[in-house]
């Protein structure tokens, strides 16, 4: 699938800009990176404890800037709820 990343702790207004910058750098710096050949970007959410609307917006921006489908794995029920309430569970592949 390509690049694998992880979210740890809280993803909120306090850190979403820096996380976005780190994720974009990781995607662009991946060895042999060819965006057109990547099927998606896998983000492990096992250690994600909280996500707010700015965190959701950051993930939408990441998807738009990379042009890649985001696959979010190990999403807890607590973190799944904001995706469901905003219907972003239909945009992202939550596992």
N, C-alpha and C positions, 0 to 999 in steps of 0.2 A: 504494500500500500504506500510506501514512501516514508515520510518523516513521521516520527512518533515523539510526542511531547507530553508533559504532565502538568496539571494544575495542583497546587498545594495550598492549603489554608483557605483564606477568603479571597474572592475575586470581586472587588467593589471599586467605588470611585477613588479610593486612596491608592490603588495600585494598578488599575486596568491599563493606563497609558504605558507604564513601564513593561507590563506583561505583553502587551501588543507589540511593542518595539522588540522585545526579546524573542517573541515567537516569529515575527517577520524576519529577524536576523537569522534565526535558526533555520527557517525554511529556505531562505536565499543562500545560506552558507552550507547547506547539505551537500555532501560529496556527490558528484555526478547529477546534481539537481537539474532537471529539465521539467519545468512546470507543466508543459503540455503533455508529458508522459505520466504524470502522477494522477492516480485515481482519486486520492483524497489525503486528508491529514488526520491522523489518529491522535486524539488527546485523551490521556488517561485521567479520569476525575476521581479516582479512588481516595485520594487525600484532599479533595475539595470539600470544605466544610460549609461554605456559604457563597452564594452568588446573588448579586442585586441587579437592577436594571442596567447599570453602567457596565457590569460584567457581561450581561447578555448582549448589549450594544457592541462591546469589544469583540465578541465572537462573531457577530454579524459583520463588523468591519474587517476582521481577519479573513472571513470567507470572501468578502468582496475584493479585498486587496490581493489575495492569492489566487482567486478564481477556482479554489479547490472546495470539494465537498468536505465538511467536517464530520468526523465520526467521533462521538464522545462516549468513551467506555467507562464502565464502573460508576455510573451516575447514581448517587444515593437518592432515595425517595425525597429527602429534604431539598436536594439541589434540583431534582427533576420537576418539582412543583412550579417554579417560576417559568420554566420552558412550556409547561402545559397551560398555565394561566395566560401566557402571551401567544400561545399557539406556535411557538418556535420549535416545539417538538415535531412539527411537520416539516420544518426547514432543515433541522439537523438530525443526523442519525444517532439517536440515543440508545446506548446498549448498557 
